């Protein structure tokens, strides 16, 4: 059933063209929209007409029409007047509302179809059958963009994204309370500029609602049945980005580095790895100053001089801090193998913390 606001808008537009007053009622006699305050139809006559097998009926001062959706009575349209011109107007408005009902149903069905497709809830035969009925092209280059909202203005964001993309080829839907999905059909040019598309999503949401969003996207697929694969990749990318690259707003699946590997490690193996290196401690237990020193040292490729310059400290102070870390952990970050071990340990600890917080929620 379409909204009363849309029905009202349709009736107002038709009155402006035809100069006829009219109203739409539900099949149990409740008014949904009308063109003037004084319009009134006998409810008993509406109910008698609703329960009859007739599609059209003349009552005092009005012509009544049944409005259908898939052969089922959905509304009753009442047009003021009993002339042939009133009948013509009634049939036009009836057709217009029935067409809107059909388009709304198809749109609703497409939304459910895409959600089921993304979540792998469809058999292969169902994918081909429903895509044919809903006029969704099977063989086309597509990618899934997962949009994670920092705030909760989901409805505004959905409207923004639907205006940004082509409603005939692209799909925008909400997966849950904080995640939106865009299934984008890609041209050859767009396929080589996925970051640009992701950036346009971030900018559009920021511009329209002031919300910050993070966008991740999967690899391009060529067949409708593979869209769920791109969605799973995008979901992994947005999670990996949140854990290891919180400063990023855009996370492509094919640019996750070692974070993708760590994300797929079983928790017992992660705990074993950390305990072997740090015993009962964790690298996340280090104070903020030490963590900042380590991160800056890694950013500068283990260069002591450049790191001390960027931290505005004396070289000897940095060396002292690195010696302190070596005493605490047994790892000398100036040695490449030890630095790699410590970097991985930091990432594994971040992943473990993320999983614990997620499971606690």
N, C-alpha and C positions, 0 to 999 in steps of 0.2 A: 504494500500500500504506500502510495506517495504521500508527501507531507501536505498538510492543509495550506501551508504558505504557498506551495507550488500550485495547488488547485486554485487558490485565491488569485494568484498572479495570472493564471490562464483565463479565469473568468473575467477579470478586469480587462485584459487585452482583447478578449472576444467582444465584450460590451462596447469597448472603444471603437471597434470595427462595425458592429451590427446594430448598436444602440438598443439591444435587447437585454432585459434583466433576467438573471438566472441564478440558480443555486444548486449545490451538490450535497446529497445526503448519503449517509451510510445505509446499508440495507435494513438496519434496525431503526431508521428514522431520525438519526442524529445529524444535525447540520454540520458540514465540514467547511463550506465556503459559500458566500453569496455576494451579489453585486450591489445590494441596497439594504438598509436597515429594516425597512418595512416589509420586505418580502416574506411571505408565510404560506406554507402549504399544509393542508389538513394531514396530520400524522396518520390517521386511520386509513386515509386513501393511499398514502405512501406505503404503509405496511401491507394493505390489500394488494397493491400492485407488485410489491416485492415478493409476495408469496404466490402470485399467479405465474402462469407460463408465458404471459404476454411480454413482448419486448418494447411496446410503445402504447401509451394510453393518454387519452384526453380527459382531464378533470377540470372543474371550474377554474377558469383564468390561467390554467397551465397545461403544458404538454410534458408528459413524463417519459423518460428514456432510461433503459437499463444499460449501464456501462459495465463491460465485461473484461475479465482477464483470464485467458486460457479457458474460455467457455464458462467461467464462474462469475456470477453476479458480484460486482465489487462496489458499485455506487449506483445511486439513482440521480439522474440529472433532471431538473425541473426548469423549463423555459417559460417565461411569462408570455401569455398570449396564446391564441389557438388558431392563428392563421397559417397559411401555407408557408409564409416567410419564417414564422416561428419554428415550424417543423424543419425547414431547411437549416436554420441556425442550430437547432438542437442536434441534428444529425452531424453537422460539422464539429460541434463541441464534443459530442460523444466520441467521434473518431479521434479528435485531438487528445482527449484524456486516455482513451484506450491505447493510443500509440505511446503516450508517456509511460503508461503502466508497463507496456511491453519492453520499452527501452530501460526502464528502471529495473525490471526483473532480470533482463540480460546483464545489466551492469552488476547487479547483486550476485548473480550466478557466476559471472566472470571473477568477481572478487573471491568468492568461495573456492572456485576452481583453482585460481592462482595460489591461494593459501594451501590447499590440499596438495598441489603440485610441489610447492616449496618444502612442505613437511614430509614428502614421500608417502602420502596416504592414498595414492591412486595406482591401480594396476595399469599396465601398459595399454591394454585394450580400452580402458576408461579414458586414458589421456587422449588417444586418437579420436574416440567417439565424442567426447565432450568438447574438444577443441574444434571439431568440425561443426558441431551444433552452435557453438558460441562464436564462430568465425575468427578463431585464433590461429594464426599461421604456425604450422608445425616446424618447417625448416627455415630458420632465420638465425642470424648471429645475435646472441643476447648475452648480457652479463647482469648479475645481481648486485645492487648497491644496498648495503645495510646501513641505516641511519639511526644512530643511538642518540636520543635526546637527553640533554642534561637537565632540562626542566620538563614539564608535562603538558605543554600546549600542543598536544598531538593533533587535534582537529585543525588548528591553524596551519600546522606544518603540512598536513595532508593536502589541504587546499592549495597551499603554496606550491607544493611539488606537482600537483595535478595541473596547475597553470604553467609550470615550467616544462613539462614533458608532453608528448603527443598522446592524447587519450586513445587514439586509434591503434597504436602499436605498442605503447608502454603501459605498465601497470604500477599503481601506487597503492599500497595497503599497509595496515598495521598488523604486526605479528603478535605483539603483546603491549603492555602499558608503556614501555620505553623504547621499543624498536619499530621503526618503519622500514619497509622494503620497497625499492624501486627495481622492477624488472625492465631493463632498458634494451630495446632493439637497436642494434648498432649499425651505422653505415661504416664503410671502409675507413673513412676519415676519423670517425668517432672511436673506432676500435684502437686507433693508435694514440688517442688522447683521453684515456680514461681518467687520468688525474684532473684534467680540465673539467670533466663532467662532475666528478666528486667535489671539486672546489666550487662549482656553480651551485651545488646543493647546499653546501655549508654557507655560502654567501647569501643565497636566497632566504634561508631560514633565519639567518642573523638579521637580514634587512627587514623582513616582514614581521618577525615576532620578537627580535632582540635575543633569542635563545642561541646558545652555543650548541653545536652538534658535532659528533664524530662520525665520519663516513669510512666504511671499509667496503672493499669490493672483491668479488671472486674472479676467476678467469672466464674468458669468453667461451661459450658453448654454441654449437651449431644446430642443436635439435631441442625441441620443447621438453622432451623427457629428461634432458640433462640439466635443466634449470635448477633442480634440487642440488646438484653437485656444486654449482656456482654459489648457491645460497649457503651451503655448509662451509665452503671456503671463506665466504664473506663473514660468516658468524665466527669462525676461528680467528680471522684477521682482526675483527673488532675486539675480541677478548684478548688476543695476544698484544694488540696495541695498548689496551687499557692496563695490562700488567707491566709490559716492558718499555713502552714508548708513550707515557701519559701526556707528553707535551705535543704529540702529533694529533692533527685533526683528520688526516687522511692515511689509511692503512691498506695498501694493496696486498692481496694474498701472496703474490709472487715476490714480495719484498719484506719478508718477516725475519729472514736470517735465522740465527740459532734459536730465536724465540719460538719459532714454530716447532722445532725439535723438542725443546724443553716442555712445551705445552702438552705434548703427547706422552710424556713420561708418566708411568704409574707412580702414585704417591709413595708407596713403600721404597721404591728405588731412589726417589728424591731424598727421603729421610736418611736412607743408608749413606748416600753420597755426602750429605751435610755432616752426619755424625762422624764419618771417617776423617773429614778434614778438620772440623771444629769441635769434635767431641760433644760436649753438652751445650756448647754455645751456638750462636748464629751470627753471620756477618751483619745482619740487620740490628744486632745488639750494639754495634759500634756507635759512638756519638756522632752527631751531625757534622762536626768539624772534620772528623776522620773520613766519613763517607764522602763529604765534599772534596777532600784532598784526593781520595782514591778515584772518584769519577773524573776529576779534572786531569789527573795523571793519565788515565786511560784515554781521555779525549785528545791529549797531546802526544799519543803514541809512546808513552813511557819516557818522555823527554823532561828531565829534571829542571833544566834551565827555563824552558818555556812555561812549565807548570808553576814554578815559583814566581815567575814574572806575572802570570795571570792571577795568581792568588795574592799578589802583593806581599809576599813573604821572602825572607832571605833563603838562599839556596840551602844553607846549613839547617835552617828550620824545617824545610821539606825533608831533607835527609834524615833528620831526627824523627820526624813523623813516620817515615817509611820504616825506619829501624824499629820503632815502637810497634808498628803493625806486624813486622816480622816476628817480634818476640811474642805477641799475642796469638798469632795464627800459625807461625812456622813457615810462612810464605813470604819470600822476598819479591816484592812487586817490580823490582828492577830487572828481574830475570823473566824472560818471556814466558816460559812454561808455567812458572808460578803465577804470573799475571793472568794468563788464560784460565788457570784453575780457579783463581779468586773471582774473575769476572763471571764465569759460569756459575760459581757458588752464589754470587749475588743474585743472579737471574733465577736460579732454582729457588732460593729463599723467597724472592718476590712472588714466584708462582705458588709456592706452598702457602704463603700468607693470603694470597688471593683466594685460593681454594677453601681455606679455613673460614674466611670471612663470608664467602658465598654459601658454604654449607651451613654456617651459623644462621644466616638469614632464612 
